[in-house]
Amino acid sequence: MRVRVYDPSRKVCFLSELYALFGTGVFEQCLVVQDGLLRCFPRVLPRSSDGRYETQVSFIDPALPEEWVIFPEETPVFRGYPWVREDPALLDRLLKGASVPLASTPLAAHPVSSRLPGWNYVTTQSEADALLEAAEDFHDSVLAGLHYVSGSRLHPDGSLTVSDSIRRVTMEFHSQWCPPLELVFEAVKGLDLRPGGNLACSALWSATVTVRDAAVFFCDGDCEDETAYQGTKILAYSLRWRFLPPIQTSNPSK
């Protein structure tokens, strides 16, 4: 399970796999890896002066891994990969605030990756540049479709789930320069869709993809000021992409 973590001591954000959760509610601790070190971070920051809690660890994947086990009778409550519990002394050190090299622990024998096969992930600016190069900078591309999933839904029994646990946007672009391209943004923080109007259309001249603070920004043109940009734009904590099968075209009858 992928997460985005804010480290207040260094004032930096980073991405990590989530190995386990300890406790519940505002006391929940998240076991992650930062620069090769196992560390526990609080799920939320201490309450601010105005009484609000700010998220310190943001979930990117909407569901906990199927391999996880739950021990609700433990103190603190444990949810995580079963092999994380093999060294109680190590967990005690981590919960007390220690940073331990992952390579020196039993956890190193169990590599964790929740990335989906067949996808290219954008987590660095070089990977963002590779996407732009593969898509020919989105020149003369068109936004063929966009779909958003929040996480809220109605169940067959009539009950209603009200949740923004997914926040996933899927975009599909078509171009004569490359195969159809699918972009999937996860843990979306903001989406501004500006369809073509009287003097515009859905065709792109170029696009911008930037990575900073473990987040991805995309817009349908050149952009120097993300806040002031007037076109379609999106900010998310994860972006993955892939080419789709070519669209079959029929030959005109002779």
PyRosetta script that sets phi, psi and omega in degrees:
from pyrosetta import init, pose_from_sequence

init()
pose = pose_from_sequence("MRVRVYDPSRKVCFLSELYALFGTGVFEQCLVVQDGLLRCFPRVLPRSSDGRYETQVSFIDPALPEEWVIFPEETPVFRGYPWVREDPALLDRLLKGASVPLASTPLAAHPVSSRLPGWNYVTTQSEADALLEAAEDFHDSVLAGLHYVSGSRLHPDGSLTVSDSIRRVTMEFHSQWCPPLELVFEAVKGLDLRPGGNLACSALWSATVTVRDAAVFFCDGDCEDETAYQGTKILAYSLRWRFLPPIQTSNPSK")
pose.set_psi(1, 125.3)
pose.set_omega(1, -177.1)
pose.set_phi(2, -89.3)
pose.set_psi(2, 142.6)
pose.set_omega(2, 179.2)
pose.set_phi(3, -137.6)
pose.set_psi(3, 156.5)
pose.set_omega(3, 170.8)
pose.set_phi(4, -110.0)
pose.set_psi(4, 128.3)
pose.set_omega(4, -172.8)
pose.set_phi(5, -119.3)
pose.set_psi(5, 137.7)
pose.set_omega(5, 172.2)
pose.set_phi(6, -104.7)
pose.set_psi(6, 124.2)
pose.set_omega(6, 178.4)
pose.set_phi(7, -101.5)
pose.set_psi(7, 102.7)
pose.set_omega(7, -176.4)
pose.set_phi(8, -67.6)
pose.set_psi(8, -25.3)
pose.set_omega(8, -179.8)
pose.set_phi(9, -68.9)
pose.set_psi(9, -35.0)
pose.set_omega(9, 178.4)
pose.set_phi(10, -101.7)
pose.set_psi(10, -10.3)
pose.set_omega(10, -176.6)
pose.set_phi(11, 56.6)
pose.set_psi(11, 46.4)
pose.set_omega(11, 177.7)
pose.set_phi(12, -132.5)
pose.set_psi(12, 159.2)
pose.set_omega(12, 174.2)
pose.set_phi(13, -115.9)
pose.set_psi(13, 148.1)
pose.set_omega(13, 178.9)
pose.set_phi(14, -150.7)
pose.set_psi(14, 161.6)
pose.set_omega(14, 177.4)
pose.set_phi(15, -101.6)
pose.set_psi(15, 147.4)
pose.set_omega(15, 179.0)
pose.set_phi(16, -155.6)
pose.set_psi(16, 161.5)
pose.set_omega(16, 165.3)
pose.set_phi(17, -81.3)
pose.set_psi(17, 147.4)
pose.set_omega(17, 178.5)
pose.set_phi(18, -97.3)
pose.set_psi(18, 122.5)
pose.set_omega(18, -176.7)
pose.set_phi(19, -92.8)
pose.set_psi(19, -32.6)
pose.set_omega(19, -177.8)
pose.set_phi(20, -168.2)
pose.set_psi(20, 160.7)
pose.set_omega(20, 172.9)
pose.set_phi(21, -122.1)
pose.set_psi(21, 137.5)
pose.set_omega(21, 178.0)
pose.set_phi(22, -122.3)
pose.set_psi(22, 131.9)
pose.set_omega(22, 179.8)
pose.set_phi(23, 81.5)
pose.set_psi(23, -173.0)
pose.set_omega(23, -178.2)
pose.set_phi(24, -141.6)
pose.set_psi(24, 166.2)
pose.set_omega(24, 174.4)
pose.set_phi(25, 60.6)
pose.set_psi(25, -141.9)
pose.set_omega(25, -177.0)
pose.set_phi(26, -72.5)
pose.set_psi(26, -8.3)
pose.set_omega(26, 179.2)
pose.set_phi(27, -98.4)
pose.set_psi(27, 5.5)
pose.set_omega(27, -176.2)
pose.set_phi(28, -66.6)
pose.set_psi(28, 136.0)
pose.set_omega(28, 177.5)
pose.set_phi(29, -114.6)
pose.set_psi(29, 141.2)
pose.set_omega(29, -176.7)
pose.set_phi(30, -115.1)
pose.set_psi(30, 127.3)
pose.set_omega(30, 178.5)
pose.set_phi(31, -92.5)
pose.set_psi(31, 115.8)
pose.set_omega(31, -176.0)
pose.set_phi(32, -135.2)
pose.set_psi(32, 178.6)
pose.set_omega(32, 177.1)
pose.set_phi(33, -120.4)
pose.set_psi(33, 126.4)
pose.set_omega(33, 177.7)
pose.set_phi(34, -125.8)
pose.set_psi(34, 116.9)
pose.set_omega(34, 179.9)
pose.set_phi(35, 52.4)
pose.set_psi(35, 42.7)
pose.set_omega(35, 177.6)
pose.set_phi(36, 81.0)
pose.set_psi(36, 3.2)
pose.set_omega(36, -178.5)
pose.set_phi(37, -111.4)
pose.set_psi(37, 131.6)
pose.set_omega(37, 171.0)
pose.set_phi(38, -73.4)
pose.set_psi(38, 131.3)
pose.set_omega(38, 179.9)
pose.set_phi(39, -146.6)
pose.set_psi(39, 154.3)
pose.set_omega(39, 172.4)
pose.set_phi(40, -105.7)
pose.set_psi(40, 130.3)
pose.set_omega(40, 176.0)
pose.set_phi(41, -120.2)
pose.set_psi(41, 141.4)
pose.set_omega(41, 173.5)
pose.set_phi(42, -62.8)
pose.set_psi(42, 142.9)
pose.set_omega(42, 177.5)
pose.set_phi(43, -63.3)
pose.set_psi(43, -36.5)
pose.set_omega(43, 178.4)
pose.set_phi(44, -128.3)
pose.set_psi(44, 152.4)
pose.set_omega(44, 176.5)
pose.set_phi(45, -74.8)
pose.set_psi(45, 159.0)
pose.set_omega(45, 175.7)
pose.set_phi(46, -54.2)
pose.set_psi(46, 149.2)
pose.set_omega(46, -176.6)
pose.set_phi(47, -58.7)
pose.set_psi(47, 134.3)
pose.set_omega(47, -179.7)
pose.set_phi(48, -78.0)
pose.set_psi(48, 175.7)
pose.set_omega(48, -177.1)
pose.set_phi(49, -63.4)
pose.set_psi(49, -24.5)
pose.set_omega(49, 179.1)
pose.set_phi(50, -91.5)
pose.set_psi(50, 8.3)
pose.set_omega(50, 173.9)
pose.set_phi(51, 87.0)
pose.set_psi(51, 7.6)
pose.set_omega(51, -178.4)
pose.set_phi(52, -99.3)
pose.set_psi(52, 153.0)
pose.set_omega(52, 174.1)
pose.set_phi(53, -103.6)
pose.set_psi(53, 135.5)
pose.set_omega(53, 177.9)
pose.set_phi(54, -107.2)
pose.set_psi(54, 136.2)
pose.set_omega(54, -179.3)
pose.set_phi(55, -68.6)
pose.set_psi(55, 130.5)
pose.set_omega(55, 176.3)
pose.set_phi(56, -103.6)
pose.set_psi(56, -32.5)
pose.set_omega(56, 177.8)
pose.set_phi(57, -120.4)
pose.set_psi(57, 115.9)
pose.set_omega(57, -178.7)
pose.set_phi(58, -103.9)
pose.set_psi(58, 128.9)
pose.set_omega(58, 177.5)
pose.set_phi(59, -77.2)
pose.set_psi(59, 133.2)
pose.set_omega(59, 175.3)
pose.set_phi(60, -94.1)
pose.set_psi(60, -46.4)
pose.set_omega(60, 175.6)
pose.set_phi(61, -79.6)
pose.set_psi(61, 139.2)
pose.set_omega(61, -173.5)
pose.set_phi(62, -77.6)
pose.set_psi(62, -16.0)
pose.set_omega(62, -175.2)
pose.set_phi(63, -131.2)
pose.set_psi(63, 149.7)
pose.set_omega(63, 176.7)
pose.set_phi(64, -69.4)
pose.set_psi(64, 149.6)
pose.set_omega(64, -179.1)
pose.set_phi(65, -59.6)
pose.set_psi(65, 144.1)
pose.set_omega(65, 179.8)
pose.set_phi(66, -64.3)
pose.set_psi(66, -26.2)
pose.set_omega(66, -177.6)
pose.set_phi(67, -76.4)
pose.set_psi(67, -10.0)
pose.set_omega(67, -176.6)
pose.set_phi(68, -68.7)
pose.set_psi(68, 151.4)
pose.set_omega(68, 173.6)
pose.set_phi(69, -118.4)
pose.set_psi(69, 157.6)
pose.set_omega(69, -178.1)
pose.set_phi(70, -125.9)
pose.set_psi(70, 131.3)
pose.set_omega(70, 175.4)
pose.set_phi(71, -124.6)
pose.set_psi(71, 84.2)
pose.set_omega(71, -175.4)
pose.set_phi(72, -69.3)
pose.set_psi(72, -18.3)
pose.set_omega(72, -177.8)
pose.set_phi(73, -81.6)
pose.set_psi(73, -11.5)
pose.set_omega(73, -179.1)
pose.set_phi(74, -78.2)
pose.set_psi(74, 158.5)
pose.set_omega(74, 176.0)
pose.set_phi(75, -124.8)
pose.set_psi(75, 111.0)
pose.set_omega(75, -1.3)
pose.set_phi(76, -75.8)
pose.set_psi(76, 163.1)
pose.set_omega(76, 177.4)
pose.set_phi(77, -56.6)
pose.set_psi(77, 135.8)
pose.set_omega(77, -178.8)
pose.set_phi(78, -110.5)
pose.set_psi(78, 132.4)
pose.set_omega(78, 169.2)
pose.set_phi(79, -137.1)
pose.set_psi(79, 122.0)
pose.set_omega(79, -179.0)
pose.set_phi(80, 172.0)
pose.set_psi(80, -171.6)
pose.set_omega(80, 176.8)
pose.set_phi(81, -66.5)
pose.set_psi(81, 138.0)
pose.set_omega(81, -174.4)
pose.set_phi(82, -59.8)
pose.set_psi(82, -33.7)
pose.set_omega(82, -177.6)
pose.set_phi(83, -73.8)
pose.set_psi(83, -9.5)
pose.set_omega(83, 176.0)
pose.set_phi(84, -67.0)
pose.set_psi(84, -26.7)
pose.set_omega(84, -176.0)
pose.set_phi(85, -86.3)
pose.set_psi(85, 2.6)
pose.set_omega(85, -174.8)
pose.set_phi(86, -69.4)
pose.set_psi(86, -21.3)
pose.set_omega(86, -178.3)
pose.set_phi(87, -124.2)
pose.set_psi(87, 86.1)
pose.set_omega(87, -178.5)
pose.set_phi(88, -58.5)
pose.set_psi(88, -36.0)
pose.set_omega(88, -179.7)
pose.set_phi(89, -64.0)
pose.set_psi(89, -38.5)
pose.set_omega(89, 177.5)
pose.set_phi(90, -63.7)
pose.set_psi(90, -45.4)
pose.set_omega(90, 179.9)
pose.set_phi(91, -62.0)
pose.set_psi(91, -38.8)
pose.set_omega(91, 179.0)
pose.set_phi(92, -61.5)
pose.set_psi(92, -41.3)
pose.set_omega(92, 178.3)
pose.set_phi(93, -64.5)
pose.set_psi(93, -42.7)
pose.set_omega(93, -178.9)
pose.set_phi(94, -65.1)
pose.set_psi(94, -42.2)
pose.set_omega(94, -179.4)
pose.set_phi(95, -68.5)
pose.set_psi(95, -20.5)
pose.set_omega(95, 177.0)
pose.set_phi(96, -89.7)
pose.set_psi(96, 4.9)
pose.set_omega(96, 173.7)
pose.set_phi(97, 103.2)
pose.set_psi(97, 6.3)
pose.set_omega(97, -179.6)
pose.set_phi(98, -74.2)
pose.set_psi(98, 153.8)
pose.set_omega(98, 171.2)
pose.set_phi(99, -113.2)
pose.set_psi(99, 123.7)
pose.set_omega(99, -172.8)
pose.set_phi(100, -123.7)
pose.set_psi(100, 129.8)
pose.set_omega(100, 177.2)
pose.set_phi(101, -56.7)
pose.set_psi(101, 126.2)
pose.set_omega(101, -179.2)
pose.set_phi(102, -58.2)
pose.set_psi(102, -38.9)
pose.set_omega(102, -175.9)
pose.set_phi(103, -63.3)
pose.set_psi(103, -20.0)
pose.set_omega(103, -177.9)
pose.set_phi(104, -95.9)
pose.set_psi(104, 6.7)
pose.set_omega(104, -176.2)
pose.set_phi(105, -116.0)
pose.set_psi(105, 161.9)
pose.set_omega(105, 175.9)
pose.set_phi(106, -61.4)
pose.set_psi(106, -20.1)
pose.set_omega(106, -178.7)
pose.set_phi(107, -66.4)
pose.set_psi(107, -22.3)
pose.set_omega(107, -179.1)
pose.set_phi(108, -64.9)
pose.set_psi(108, -21.1)
pose.set_omega(108, 179.8)
pose.set_phi(109, -80.4)
pose.set_psi(109, -2.5)
pose.set_omega(109, -177.5)
pose.set_phi(110, -127.4)
pose.set_psi(110, 77.5)
pose.set_omega(110, 179.2)
pose.set_phi(111, -57.8)
pose.set_psi(111, 139.2)
pose.set_omega(111, -177.7)
pose.set_phi(112, -119.7)
pose.set_psi(112, 128.8)
pose.set_omega(112, 173.7)
pose.set_phi(113, -151.8)
pose.set_psi(113, 121.3)
pose.set_omega(113, 178.8)
pose.set_phi(114, -99.6)
pose.set_psi(114, 11.6)
pose.set_omega(114, 177.3)
pose.set_phi(115, -68.6)
pose.set_psi(115, 140.8)
pose.set_omega(115, -179.0)
pose.set_phi(116, -82.9)
pose.set_psi(116, 137.5)
pose.set_omega(116, 178.2)
pose.set_phi(117, -67.0)
pose.set_psi(117, 149.8)
pose.set_omega(117, 177.2)
pose.set_phi(118, 85.8)
pose.set_psi(118, 3.4)
pose.set_omega(118, -178.8)
pose.set_phi(119, -117.8)
pose.set_psi(119, 151.2)
pose.set_omega(119, 171.7)
pose.set_phi(120, -103.3)
pose.set_psi(120, 128.0)
pose.set_omega(120, -177.7)
pose.set_phi(121, -103.1)
pose.set_psi(121, 142.8)
pose.set_omega(121, 179.3)
pose.set_phi(122, -109.2)
pose.set_psi(122, 103.7)
pose.set_omega(122, 179.1)
pose.set_phi(123, -124.5)
pose.set_psi(123, -9.9)
pose.set_omega(123, 178.3)
pose.set_phi(124, -132.2)
pose.set_psi(124, 165.1)
pose.set_omega(124, 179.8)
pose.set_phi(125, -68.0)
pose.set_psi(125, -32.3)
pose.set_omega(125, 177.4)
pose.set_phi(126, -64.9)
pose.set_psi(126, -35.9)
pose.set_omega(126, 176.6)
pose.set_phi(127, -71.0)
pose.set_psi(127, -33.5)
pose.set_omega(127, 174.7)
pose.set_phi(128, -65.5)
pose.set_psi(128, -41.6)
pose.set_omega(128, 178.3)
pose.set_phi(129, -65.0)
pose.set_psi(129, -35.4)
pose.set_omega(129, 178.1)
pose.set_phi(130, -64.8)
pose.set_psi(130, -37.1)
pose.set_omega(130, 175.9)
pose.set_phi(131, -63.0)
pose.set_psi(131, -46.9)
pose.set_omega(131, 179.9)
pose.set_phi(132, -60.7)
pose.set_psi(132, -40.1)
pose.set_omega(132, 179.6)
pose.set_phi(133, -66.1)
pose.set_psi(133, -42.5)
pose.set_omega(133, -179.6)
pose.set_phi(134, -65.3)
pose.set_psi(134, -32.1)
pose.set_omega(134, -178.6)
pose.set_phi(135, -93.7)
pose.set_psi(135, 12.5)
pose.set_omega(135, -179.2)
pose.set_phi(136, 55.9)
pose.set_psi(136, 39.0)
pose.set_omega(136, -179.3)
pose.set_phi(137, 59.9)
pose.set_psi(137, 19.4)
pose.set_omega(137, -179.5)
pose.set_phi(138, 62.4)
pose.set_psi(138, 18.4)
pose.set_omega(138, -179.2)
pose.set_phi(139, -64.7)
pose.set_psi(139, 128.7)
pose.set_omega(139, -179.4)
pose.set_phi(140, 60.6)
pose.set_psi(140, 22.9)
pose.set_omega(140, 172.7)
pose.set_phi(141, -84.0)
pose.set_psi(141, 159.7)
pose.set_omega(141, 175.6)
pose.set_phi(142, -126.5)
pose.set_psi(142, 142.4)
pose.set_omega(142, 174.1)
pose.set_phi(143, -80.1)
pose.set_psi(143, 103.1)
pose.set_omega(143, -175.4)
pose.set_phi(144, -80.9)
pose.set_psi(144, -28.6)
pose.set_omega(144, -178.3)
pose.set_phi(145, -166.8)
pose.set_psi(145, 155.1)
pose.set_omega(145, 178.3)
pose.set_phi(146, -145.2)
pose.set_psi(146, 133.5)
pose.set_omega(146, -178.2)
pose.set_phi(147, -135.6)
pose.set_psi(147, 133.6)
pose.set_omega(147, -179.3)
pose.set_phi(148, -119.1)
pose.set_psi(148, 134.6)
pose.set_omega(148, 175.1)
pose.set_phi(149, -121.1)
pose.set_psi(149, 123.1)
pose.set_omega(149, -177.1)
pose.set_phi(150, -89.0)
pose.set_psi(150, -42.8)
pose.set_omega(150, -171.6)
pose.set_phi(151, 121.0)
pose.set_psi(151, -18.7)
pose.set_omega(151, 175.6)
pose.set_phi(152, -79.5)
pose.set_psi(152, 144.1)
pose.set_omega(152, -178.8)
pose.set_phi(153, -167.5)
pose.set_psi(153, 160.9)
pose.set_omega(153, 175.1)
pose.set_phi(154, -98.7)
pose.set_psi(154, 133.1)
pose.set_omega(154, -178.5)
pose.set_phi(155, -95.0)
pose.set_psi(155, 159.5)
pose.set_omega(155, -178.9)
pose.set_phi(156, -56.6)
pose.set_psi(156, -28.6)
pose.set_omega(156, -179.8)
pose.set_phi(157, -81.4)
pose.set_psi(157, 3.1)
pose.set_omega(157, 178.3)
pose.set_phi(158, 93.4)
pose.set_psi(158, -8.8)
pose.set_omega(158, 178.7)
pose.set_phi(159, -75.5)
pose.set_psi(159, 156.2)
pose.set_omega(159, -174.5)
pose.set_phi(160, -123.5)
pose.set_psi(160, 126.5)
pose.set_omega(160, 173.4)
pose.set_phi(161, -95.5)
pose.set_psi(161, 123.4)
pose.set_omega(161, 177.1)
pose.set_phi(162, -110.9)
pose.set_psi(162, 103.0)
pose.set_omega(162, -173.0)
pose.set_phi(163, -157.8)
pose.set_psi(163, 141.6)
pose.set_omega(163, 173.5)
pose.set_phi(164, -109.9)
pose.set_psi(164, 45.9)
pose.set_omega(164, -174.3)
pose.set_phi(165, -79.8)
pose.set_psi(165, -16.7)
pose.set_omega(165, -177.0)
pose.set_phi(166, -100.1)
pose.set_psi(166, -63.3)
pose.set_omega(166, 177.5)
pose.set_phi(167, 51.6)
pose.set_psi(167, 59.7)
pose.set_omega(167, -177.0)
pose.set_phi(168, -115.8)
pose.set_psi(168, 132.1)
pose.set_omega(168, 177.7)
pose.set_phi(169, -118.5)
pose.set_psi(169, 127.9)
pose.set_omega(169, 176.0)
pose.set_phi(170, -112.7)
pose.set_psi(170, 126.7)
pose.set_omega(170, 177.2)
pose.set_phi(171, -117.0)
pose.set_psi(171, 142.2)
pose.set_omega(171, 174.7)
pose.set_phi(172, -124.8)
pose.set_psi(172, 125.7)
pose.set_omega(172, 179.8)
pose.set_phi(173, -113.3)
pose.set_psi(173, 141.1)
pose.set_omega(173, 175.4)
pose.set_phi(174, -116.2)
pose.set_psi(174, 146.9)
pose.set_omega(174, -178.2)
pose.set_phi(175, -155.4)
pose.set_psi(175, 154.9)
pose.set_omega(175, 173.5)
pose.set_phi(176, -86.7)
pose.set_psi(176, -3.1)
pose.set_omega(176, -177.7)
pose.set_phi(177, -97.7)
pose.set_psi(177, -20.2)
pose.set_omega(177, -177.1)
pose.set_phi(178, -154.4)
pose.set_psi(178, 166.8)
pose.set_omega(178, 178.4)
pose.set_phi(179, -63.3)
pose.set_psi(179, 164.3)
pose.set_omega(179, 175.6)
pose.set_phi(180, -52.6)
pose.set_psi(180, 139.5)
pose.set_omega(180, -173.2)
pose.set_phi(181, -119.1)
pose.set_psi(181, 130.3)
pose.set_omega(181, 178.8)
pose.set_phi(182, -111.1)
pose.set_psi(182, 125.8)
pose.set_omega(182, 175.2)
pose.set_phi(183, -113.3)
pose.set_psi(183, 132.8)
pose.set_omega(183, 177.2)
pose.set_phi(184, -122.6)
pose.set_psi(184, 115.6)
pose.set_omega(184, 176.6)
pose.set_phi(185, -100.1)
pose.set_psi(185, 133.1)
pose.set_omega(185, -179.2)
pose.set_phi(186, -123.5)
pose.set_psi(186, 155.1)
pose.set_omega(186, -174.4)
pose.set_phi(187, 52.9)
pose.set_psi(187, 53.8)
pose.set_omega(187, -176.2)
pose.set_phi(188, -69.5)
pose.set_psi(188, 132.9)
pose.set_omega(188, 177.9)
pose.set_phi(189, -99.8)
pose.set_psi(189, -23.4)
pose.set_omega(189, 179.4)
pose.set_phi(190, -167.7)
pose.set_psi(190, 142.6)
pose.set_omega(190, 179.0)
pose.set_phi(191, -139.8)
pose.set_psi(191, 127.4)
pose.set_omega(191, 176.9)
pose.set_phi(192, -126.6)
pose.set_psi(192, 107.4)
pose.set_omega(192, -179.2)
pose.set_phi(193, -100.2)
pose.set_psi(193, 122.2)
pose.set_omega(193, 178.3)
pose.set_phi(194, -120.0)
pose.set_psi(194, 92.3)
pose.set_omega(194, 178.7)
pose.set_phi(195, -64.1)
pose.set_psi(195, 160.6)
pose.set_omega(195, 178.4)
pose.set_phi(196, -64.2)
pose.set_psi(196, 141.9)
pose.set_omega(196, 179.2)
pose.set_phi(197, -113.6)
pose.set_psi(197, -149.2)
pose.set_omega(197, -177.1)
pose.set_phi(198, -62.7)
pose.set_psi(198, -34.7)
pose.set_omega(198, -176.1)
pose.set_phi(199, -112.8)
pose.set_psi(199, 18.2)
pose.set_omega(199, -177.3)
pose.set_phi(200, -148.3)
pose.set_psi(200, 168.1)
pose.set_omega(200, 177.1)
pose.set_phi(201, -147.5)
pose.set_psi(201, -176.5)
pose.set_omega(201, -175.1)
pose.set_phi(202, -83.2)
pose.set_psi(202, 5.7)
pose.set_omega(202, 180.0)
pose.set_phi(203, -80.6)
pose.set_psi(203, 141.5)
pose.set_omega(203, 179.7)
pose.set_phi(204, -103.6)
pose.set_psi(204, 141.7)
pose.set_omega(204, 170.4)
pose.set_phi(205, -89.3)
pose.set_psi(205, -34.0)
pose.set_omega(205, 178.8)
pose.set_phi(206, -160.7)
pose.set_psi(206, -176.7)
pose.set_omega(206, 177.4)
pose.set_phi(207, -150.9)
pose.set_psi(207, 161.8)
pose.set_omega(207, 177.8)
pose.set_phi(208, -124.9)
pose.set_psi(208, 132.0)
pose.set_omega(208, 173.7)
pose.set_phi(209, -132.4)
pose.set_psi(209, 117.4)
pose.set_omega(209, -179.6)
pose.set_phi(210, -127.7)
pose.set_psi(210, 148.6)
pose.set_omega(210, 178.7)
pose.set_phi(211, -123.3)
pose.set_psi(211, 126.8)
pose.set_omega(211, 174.3)
pose.set_phi(212, -160.0)
pose.set_psi(212, 150.3)
pose.set_omega(212, 179.8)
pose.set_phi(213, 52.9)
pose.set_psi(213, 37.5)
pose.set_omega(213, 179.2)
pose.set_phi(214, 56.2)
pose.set_psi(214, 37.2)
pose.set_omega(214, 176.2)
pose.set_phi(215, -138.8)
pose.set_psi(215, 158.0)
pose.set_omega(215, -177.6)
pose.set_phi(216, -120.1)
pose.set_psi(216, 131.9)
pose.set_omega(216, 175.9)
pose.set_phi(217, -114.7)
pose.set_psi(217, 132.4)
pose.set_omega(217, 177.8)
pose.set_phi(218, -130.2)
pose.set_psi(218, 138.9)
pose.set_omega(218, 172.3)
pose.set_phi(219, -146.9)
pose.set_psi(219, 161.9)
pose.set_omega(219, -171.0)
pose.set_phi(220, -92.9)
pose.set_psi(220, 38.9)
pose.set_omega(220, 177.7)
pose.set_phi(221, -179.0)
pose.set_psi(221, -173.0)
pose.set_omega(221, 175.6)
pose.set_phi(222, -74.6)
pose.set_psi(222, 138.8)
pose.set_omega(222, -173.3)
pose.set_phi(223, -145.8)
pose.set_psi(223, 125.9)
pose.set_omega(223, 173.0)
pose.set_phi(224, -107.9)
pose.set_psi(224, -26.4)
pose.set_omega(224, -180.0)
pose.set_phi(225, -125.6)
pose.set_psi(225, 103.6)
pose.set_omega(225, -175.7)
pose.set_phi(226, -62.1)
pose.set_psi(226, -38.7)
pose.set_omega(226, -177.9)
pose.set_phi(227, -66.6)
pose.set_psi(227, -39.4)
pose.set_omega(227, -175.9)
pose.set_phi(228, -86.7)
pose.set_psi(228, -8.8)
pose.set_omega(228, -176.5)
pose.set_phi(229, -60.6)
pose.set_psi(229, 132.9)
pose.set_omega(229, -172.4)
pose.set_phi(230, -99.4)
pose.set_psi(230, -2.1)
pose.set_omega(230, -179.4)
pose.set_phi(231, -96.0)
pose.set_psi(231, -163.5)
pose.set_omega(231, 177.1)
pose.set_phi(232, -71.7)
pose.set_psi(232, 131.9)
pose.set_omega(232, -178.9)
pose.set_phi(233, -150.4)
pose.set_psi(233, 158.4)
pose.set_omega(233, -178.0)
pose.set_phi(234, -150.7)
pose.set_psi(234, 141.7)
pose.set_omega(234, 175.8)
pose.set_phi(235, -124.4)
pose.set_psi(235, 128.4)
pose.set_omega(235, -176.4)
pose.set_phi(236, -148.8)
pose.set_psi(236, 166.1)
pose.set_omega(236, 179.1)
pose.set_phi(237, -92.3)
pose.set_psi(237, -4.4)
pose.set_omega(237, 179.1)
pose.set_phi(238, -153.5)
pose.set_psi(238, 143.3)
pose.set_omega(238, 173.8)
pose.set_phi(239, -140.8)
pose.set_psi(239, 128.9)
pose.set_omega(239, 171.7)
pose.set_phi(240, -130.3)
pose.set_psi(240, 153.0)
pose.set_omega(240, -176.0)
pose.set_phi(241, -147.9)
pose.set_psi(241, 160.5)
pose.set_omega(241, 176.7)
pose.set_phi(242, -161.8)
pose.set_psi(242, 157.2)
pose.set_omega(242, 172.7)
pose.set_phi(243, -85.1)
pose.set_psi(243, 142.0)
pose.set_omega(243, 176.9)
pose.set_phi(244, -96.6)
pose.set_psi(244, 164.5)
pose.set_omega(244, 177.7)
pose.set_phi(245, -58.1)
pose.set_psi(245, 144.2)
pose.set_omega(245, 179.5)
pose.set_phi(246, -57.7)
pose.set_psi(246, 146.4)
pose.set_omega(246, 177.6)
pose.set_phi(247, -76.0)
pose.set_psi(247, 128.0)
pose.set_omega(247, -178.5)
pose.set_phi(248, -75.1)
pose.set_psi(248, 124.8)
pose.set_omega(248, 177.8)
pose.set_phi(249, -109.1)
pose.set_psi(249, 144.5)
pose.set_omega(249, -180.0)
pose.set_phi(250, -94.2)
pose.set_psi(250, 143.2)
pose.set_omega(250, 178.3)
pose.set_phi(251, -76.6)
pose.set_psi(251, 134.6)
pose.set_omega(251, 178.1)
pose.set_phi(252, -62.9)
pose.set_psi(252, 143.3)
pose.set_omega(252, 179.9)
pose.set_phi(253, -67.2)
pose.set_psi(253, 142.3)
pose.set_omega(253, -179.5)
pose.set_phi(254, -87.6)
pose.dump_pdb("model.pdb")
